[in-house]
């Protein structure tokens, strides 16, 4: 009977119920769209970092990340092929590729430029680097023994184009100098402007010849699915425990990603709080007006023997019905709006320190849907509690006078 009466009261006050319902729906839809946008940002940023720089996992000698940039020759994996074969046996691993790092000077015949270089396995790196754009020329191939791929900033500074010849000069082990001539095969554009301004890539064999080694500084692991990262990380961590090697995931290797996630999480938390307060204020105002206008009704109910707690429960039930309806309708509209926006896409400018813009979408995330619906429903119920308890302070006689 209480539920039936609550439904009748909600339907009887169509305008006020509609206004409250609209506020709840707006809040839920806003949370779904904002949460879906944030999740899409996380996913796309992660994929860009994975497929332009880090791969899913990296295996290297301990302390290489902290100290290896200054002296990469001190942190070499002596038998990278053997270790790579062991890693490839794990389920979910797609490819394992070796990298060797070096720094030196790139000379175009007229001037020098300080660069940071990578010796890579070209064909494997091309399959991994799906987010690396070639602005001129083409990708390196395994057959390009004397080919070099240069960043867009390097090409601009040295005025280089595909087909130009350059000389790479670097200091190898024990201070020995070594040089090799290369032909520019292509100019690439990655996610980071700073990286493109100094980076060059050459075949792994050429890099090993330059630094007088057969080893590699790092093994980059590409997985079939990004979702398998944590599982494979745990498996490799257990396998390499007690060895001189360390394994890390792309998340721990990218400080930019970690800070971006923290920033967006804080912003989304503030947005949730604002929308919750908006729903609370809207519902509180609506229920307060309803209680004021229905004093005579509540007085009659008390005169007929209904207790104050019955009236409080009735008011809260009415708000719960509106809150539940608003949460469900808002979730449905939010899903439809997300699908419609994603079908078109949202053109976004390049993020800070990036070269390339991207198209954003609204991801439909079950947890975000549930959280948004709960914020709408729980906020509505909470907002009705205080106005409902005001009824208990009304005198029956004073309330009955409102019927006159």
C-alpha positions as CSV (number, residue, x, y, z in Angstrom):
1,X,0.0,0.0,0.0
2,X,2.8,2.4,0.8
3,X,4.5,1.8,-2.5
4,X,1.2,2.2,-4.4
5,X,0.4,5.4,-2.6
6,X,4.0,6.7,-3.3
7,X,3.6,6.1,-7.0
8,X,0.2,7.9,-7.0
9,X,1.7,10.9,-5.3
10,X,4.6,11.0,-7.7
11,X,2.2,10.9,-10.7
12,X,-0.1,13.4,-9.1
13,X,2.6,16.0,-8.8
14,X,3.7,15.8,-12.5
15,X,5.4,19.2,-12.8
16,X,7.5,18.9,-9.6
17,X,8.3,15.2,-10.2
18,X,9.3,16.0,-13.8
19,X,11.6,18.8,-12.7
20,X,13.3,16.6,-10.1
21,X,13.5,13.7,-12.6
22,X,15.1,16.0,-15.2
23,X,17.8,17.1,-12.7
24,X,18.7,13.5,-11.9
25,X,18.8,12.5,-15.5
26,X,21.0,15.4,-16.4
27,X,23.4,14.5,-13.6
28,X,23.6,10.8,-14.5
29,X,24.1,11.5,-18.2
30,X,26.8,14.1,-17.4
31,X,28.7,11.6,-15.3
32,X,28.4,8.8,-17.9
33,X,29.7,11.1,-20.7
34,X,32.5,12.6,-18.6
35,X,33.6,9.2,-17.3
36,X,33.5,7.7,-20.7
37,X,35.6,10.5,-22.1
38,X,38.2,10.1,-19.4
39,X,38.4,6.4,-19.9
40,X,38.9,6.9,-23.6
41,X,41.7,9.3,-22.9
42,X,43.4,6.7,-20.6
43,X,43.0,4.0,-23.2
44,X,44.2,6.0,-26.2
45,X,47.1,7.6,-24.4
46,X,48.2,4.2,-23.2
47,X,48.1,2.7,-26.7
48,X,50.0,5.6,-28.1
49,X,52.7,5.2,-25.5
50,X,52.9,1.5,-26.0
51,X,52.9,1.6,-29.8
52,X,55.3,4.5,-30.2
53,X,57.8,4.1,-27.5
54,X,57.8,1.6,-24.7
55,X,56.0,-1.6,-25.9
56,X,53.9,-3.4,-23.3
57,X,56.9,-4.7,-21.2
58,X,60.6,-4.0,-21.1
59,X,63.3,-6.4,-19.7
60,X,66.7,-4.9,-18.9
61,X,69.5,-5.2,-16.3
62,X,68.7,-3.8,-12.9
63,X,69.3,-0.1,-12.4
64,X,69.3,0.5,-16.2
65,X,66.4,2.9,-16.0
66,X,67.9,5.0,-13.2
67,X,71.6,4.9,-14.3
68,X,71.7,3.5,-17.8
69,X,71.0,6.7,-19.8
70,X,74.5,8.0,-18.9
71,X,76.4,4.8,-19.5
72,X,74.3,2.4,-21.5
73,X,77.3,0.2,-22.4
74,X,77.6,-0.8,-18.7
75,X,74.1,-2.4,-18.7
76,X,74.2,-4.8,-21.7
77,X,72.3,-8.1,-21.9
78,X,75.0,-10.4,-23.2
79,X,72.7,-13.0,-24.8
80,X,69.5,-11.2,-25.8
81,X,68.4,-13.8,-28.3
82,X,68.4,-16.6,-25.7
83,X,66.5,-14.5,-23.2
84,X,64.0,-13.4,-25.9
85,X,63.3,-17.0,-26.8
86,X,62.5,-17.8,-23.1
87,X,60.1,-14.8,-23.0
88,X,58.3,-15.7,-26.2
89,X,57.2,-19.0,-24.6
90,X,54.7,-17.1,-22.4
91,X,51.1,-17.1,-23.5
92,X,49.9,-13.8,-24.9
93,X,53.4,-12.6,-26.0
94,X,53.4,-11.5,-29.6
95,X,57.0,-10.5,-30.3
96,X,60.2,-9.7,-28.4
97,X,62.7,-7.3,-29.9
98,X,66.1,-6.1,-28.9
99,X,67.2,-2.5,-28.5
100,X,70.5,-0.9,-27.9
101,X,70.9,2.8,-26.9
102,X,73.7,5.2,-27.6
103,X,74.3,9.0,-27.9
104,X,76.6,10.8,-30.3
105,X,76.7,13.4,-33.0
106,X,74.9,13.3,-36.4
107,X,76.8,15.2,-39.2
108,X,75.2,16.3,-42.5
109,X,78.5,17.5,-44.0
110,X,78.0,21.1,-42.7
111,X,77.1,20.9,-39.0
112,X,76.7,18.5,-36.1
113,X,73.7,17.8,-33.9
114,X,73.8,15.9,-30.6
115,X,71.4,13.0,-30.8
116,X,70.1,10.0,-28.9
117,X,70.0,6.8,-30.9
118,X,68.3,3.4,-30.8
119,X,69.6,0.3,-32.6
120,X,66.4,-1.7,-33.4
121,X,65.2,-4.7,-35.3
122,X,63.4,-2.8,-38.0
123,X,60.6,-5.1,-39.1
124,X,59.6,-5.9,-35.6
125,X,59.7,-2.3,-34.5
126,X,57.5,-1.3,-37.5
127,X,54.8,-3.8,-36.4
128,X,55.0,-2.5,-32.8
129,X,55.1,1.2,-33.7
130,X,51.7,1.5,-35.3
131,X,51.4,5.0,-33.8
132,X,54.7,6.3,-35.3
133,X,53.9,8.3,-38.4
134,X,56.2,8.5,-41.3
135,X,56.1,12.1,-42.6
136,X,58.7,11.6,-45.4
137,X,60.2,8.4,-46.9
138,X,59.3,5.1,-45.3
139,X,60.0,2.8,-42.4
140,X,63.3,1.0,-41.9
141,X,63.5,-2.6,-43.1
142,X,65.8,-5.4,-42.0
143,X,67.4,-5.1,-45.4
144,X,68.4,-1.5,-44.8
145,X,71.9,-2.2,-43.4
146,X,73.0,1.4,-43.9
147,X,69.7,3.1,-43.4
148,X,68.7,5.5,-40.7
149,X,65.3,6.8,-39.6
150,X,65.4,10.3,-38.1
151,X,62.9,12.3,-36.0
152,X,61.1,15.2,-37.5
153,X,63.0,17.7,-35.3
154,X,66.3,16.2,-36.4
155,X,65.3,16.5,-40.0
156,X,64.3,20.1,-39.6
157,X,67.4,21.1,-37.7
158,X,69.9,19.5,-40.1
159,X,67.7,20.1,-43.2
160,X,67.6,16.4,-44.1
161,X,65.4,14.5,-46.5
162,X,65.2,10.9,-47.5
163,X,68.1,10.0,-49.7
164,X,70.6,12.3,-48.0
165,X,73.8,10.9,-46.6
166,X,74.8,11.5,-42.9
167,X,77.6,10.4,-40.6
168,X,77.0,9.2,-37.1
169,X,79.9,9.7,-34.7
170,X,79.9,8.3,-31.2
171,X,82.2,7.3,-28.3
172,X,82.2,3.6,-27.9
173,X,83.5,1.5,-25.0
174,X,86.7,2.7,-23.3
175,X,86.6,6.0,-25.0
176,X,87.2,4.8,-28.6
177,X,85.6,6.8,-31.3
178,X,83.7,5.2,-34.1
179,X,81.8,6.5,-37.2
180,X,79.5,5.0,-39.8
181,X,77.8,6.6,-42.8
182,X,74.1,6.2,-43.3
183,X,71.4,7.0,-45.9
184,X,68.3,8.7,-44.6
185,X,65.4,6.3,-45.3
186,X,62.6,8.2,-43.6
187,X,61.5,10.9,-41.2
188,X,59.2,9.9,-38.4
189,X,56.8,11.7,-36.1
190,X,56.0,10.1,-32.7
191,X,53.9,11.1,-29.7
192,X,56.6,13.3,-28.2
193,X,58.1,16.5,-29.7
194,X,61.2,16.2,-27.4
195,X,61.9,12.7,-28.6
196,X,61.5,13.6,-32.3
197,X,63.9,16.6,-31.8
198,X,66.9,14.3,-30.9
199,X,66.1,10.7,-31.8
200,X,67.4,8.5,-34.6
201,X,67.0,4.8,-35.3
202,X,69.4,2.5,-37.1
203,X,69.4,-1.3,-37.6
204,X,70.5,-3.3,-34.5
205,X,73.5,-4.8,-36.3
206,X,74.8,-1.4,-37.2
207,X,74.4,-0.1,-33.7
208,X,76.3,-3.1,-32.3
209,X,79.1,-2.5,-34.8
210,X,79.3,1.1,-33.6
211,X,79.5,0.3,-29.9
212,X,81.6,-2.9,-30.4
213,X,79.2,-5.3,-28.8
214,X,76.9,-8.3,-29.6
215,X,74.6,-7.5,-26.7
216,X,71.5,-5.2,-26.2
217,X,70.4,-2.9,-23.5
218,X,66.8,-3.9,-23.5
219,X,64.2,-6.4,-24.7
220,X,60.9,-4.9,-25.6
221,X,57.9,-7.2,-25.3
222,X,54.9,-6.8,-27.5
223,X,51.7,-8.5,-26.3
224,X,48.7,-9.6,-28.3
225,X,46.4,-7.8,-25.9
226,X,47.1,-4.9,-23.6
227,X,44.8,-6.4,-21.0
228,X,47.3,-9.2,-20.5
229,X,50.0,-6.8,-19.3
230,X,49.7,-7.4,-15.6
231,X,49.5,-11.2,-16.0
232,X,52.6,-11.5,-18.2
233,X,54.4,-9.0,-16.0
234,X,53.7,-11.2,-12.9
235,X,54.9,-14.3,-14.8
236,X,58.1,-12.7,-16.0
237,X,58.7,-11.2,-12.6
238,X,58.5,-14.6,-11.0
239,X,60.7,-16.2,-13.7
240,X,63.4,-13.5,-13.5
241,X,63.5,-13.3,-9.7
242,X,67.0,-13.7,-8.4
243,X,68.5,-12.9,-11.9
244,X,70.4,-9.7,-12.8
245,X,67.3,-8.6,-14.9
246,X,64.4,-6.5,-14.1
247,X,61.0,-6.3,-15.9
248,X,58.6,-3.3,-15.9
249,X,55.3,-2.5,-17.6
250,X,54.6,0.5,-19.8
251,X,52.7,2.2,-17.0
252,X,55.6,2.3,-14.6
253,X,57.9,3.5,-17.4
254,X,55.7,6.4,-18.4
255,X,55.7,9.2,-15.9
256,X,53.5,11.3,-18.2
257,X,50.8,8.7,-18.3
258,X,50.8,8.3,-14.5
259,X,50.5,12.1,-13.9
260,X,47.7,12.3,-16.6
261,X,45.7,9.6,-14.9
262,X,46.1,11.3,-11.5
263,X,45.0,14.6,-12.9
264,X,41.9,13.3,-14.7
265,X,40.9,11.1,-11.7
266,X,40.9,14.2,-9.5
267,X,39.0,16.2,-12.0
268,X,36.4,13.5,-12.4
269,X,36.1,13.2,-8.7
270,X,35.4,16.9,-8.4
271,X,32.8,16.6,-11.2
272,X,31.1,13.7,-9.4
273,X,30.9,15.8,-6.2
274,X,29.5,18.8,-8.1
275,X,26.8,16.7,-9.7
276,X,25.9,15.0,-6.4
277,X,25.5,18.4,-4.8
278,X,23.4,19.6,-7.7
279,X,21.1,16.6,-7.4
280,X,21.0,17.0,-3.6
281,X,20.0,20.7,-3.8
282,X,17.4,20.1,-6.6
283,X,15.7,17.2,-4.8
284,X,15.9,19.0,-1.4
285,X,14.2,22.0,-2.8
286,X,11.6,19.9,-4.5
287,X,10.8,17.9,-1.4
288,X,10.7,21.0,0.8
289,X,8.1,22.6,-1.5
290,X,6.2,19.4,-1.6
291,X,6.2,19.1,2.2
292,X,5.1,22.7,2.6
293,X,2.2,22.4,0.1
294,X,1.0,19.0,1.5
295,X,0.9,20.0,5.2
296,X,-2.8,19.6,5.2
297,X,-2.6,16.1,3.6
298,X,0.0,15.0,6.1
299,X,-2.1,16.4,9.0
300,X,-5.1,14.4,7.7
301,X,-3.0,11.3,7.6
302,X,-1.9,11.8,11.2
303,X,-5.4,12.5,12.3
304,X,-6.5,9.2,10.8
305,X,-3.9,7.4,12.9
306,X,-0.8,7.3,10.7
307,X,2.4,7.8,12.7
308,X,5.0,10.4,11.8
309,X,7.5,7.7,10.7
310,X,4.9,6.4,8.2
311,X,4.8,9.8,6.6
312,X,8.6,10.1,6.6
313,X,8.8,6.7,5.0
314,X,6.3,7.7,2.4
315,X,8.2,10.8,1.4
316,X,11.5,8.9,1.2
317,X,9.8,6.2,-0.9
318,X,8.5,8.8,-3.3
319,X,12.0,10.3,-3.7
320,X,13.4,6.8,-4.1
321,X,11.0,6.1,-6.9
322,X,11.9,9.3,-8.7
323,X,15.6,8.6,-8.1
324,X,15.4,5.1,-9.4
325,X,13.5,6.3,-12.5
326,X,16.0,9.1,-13.0
327,X,19.0,6.7,-12.7
328,X,17.5,4.2,-15.2
329,X,16.4,6.8,-17.7
330,X,19.7,8.7,-17.3
331,X,21.7,5.6,-17.9
332,X,19.8,4.7,-21.0
333,X,20.1,8.2,-22.4
334,X,23.8,8.3,-21.4
335,X,24.5,5.1,-23.4
336,X,22.6,6.3,-26.4
337,X,24.4,9.7,-26.3
338,X,27.8,8.0,-25.9
339,X,27.1,5.8,-29.0
340,X,25.9,8.8,-31.0
341,X,29.0,10.9,-30.1
342,X,31.4,8.1,-30.6
343,X,29.9,7.5,-34.1
344,X,31.0,11.0,-35.0
345,X,34.1,11.4,-32.8
346,X,35.5,14.4,-31.0
347,X,38.5,16.1,-32.8
348,X,41.1,16.8,-30.1
349,X,44.2,19.0,-30.3
350,X,47.6,17.5,-29.6
351,X,48.2,17.0,-25.8
352,X,51.0,18.9,-24.1
353,X,54.5,18.1,-25.6
354,X,52.8,16.1,-28.4
355,X,52.8,16.5,-32.2
356,X,49.6,14.8,-33.3
357,X,46.0,15.4,-32.4
358,X,43.5,12.6,-32.1
359,X,39.8,11.7,-32.2
360,X,38.2,11.1,-28.8
361,X,35.3,8.8,-28.2
362,X,32.9,8.1,-25.3
363,X,33.6,4.7,-23.8
364,X,30.7,2.7,-22.3
365,X,32.3,1.4,-19.1
366,X,30.1,-0.8,-16.9
367,X,31.6,0.6,-13.6
368,X,31.0,4.2,-14.8
369,X,27.4,3.3,-15.6
370,X,26.9,1.8,-12.2
371,X,28.6,4.6,-10.3
372,X,26.7,7.3,-12.2
373,X,23.3,5.6,-11.6
374,X,24.1,5.1,-7.9
375,X,25.1,8.8,-7.5
376,X,21.7,9.8,-9.0
377,X,19.7,7.4,-6.9
378,X,21.5,7.7,-3.6
379,X,21.8,11.4,-3.9
380,X,18.0,11.7,-4.4
381,X,17.3,9.5,-1.3
382,X,19.7,11.4,0.9
383,X,18.3,14.7,-0.2
384,X,14.8,13.7,0.9
385,X,15.7,12.6,4.4
386,X,16.0,16.0,6.1
387,X,12.8,17.5,4.5
388,X,10.9,14.3,5.4
389,X,11.8,14.6,9.1
390,X,10.5,18.1,9.2
391,X,7.0,16.5,9.0
392,X,7.6,15.0,12.5
393,X,7.8,18.5,14.0
394,X,4.4,19.6,12.6
395,X,1.5,19.9,15.0
396,X,-1.6,18.0,13.7
397,X,-3.9,20.9,14.4
398,X,-1.7,23.4,12.6
399,X,-1.3,21.1,9.7
400,X,-5.1,20.5,9.4
401,X,-5.7,24.3,9.2
402,X,-3.9,24.2,5.8
403,X,-7.0,22.3,4.5
404,X,-9.2,25.3,5.1
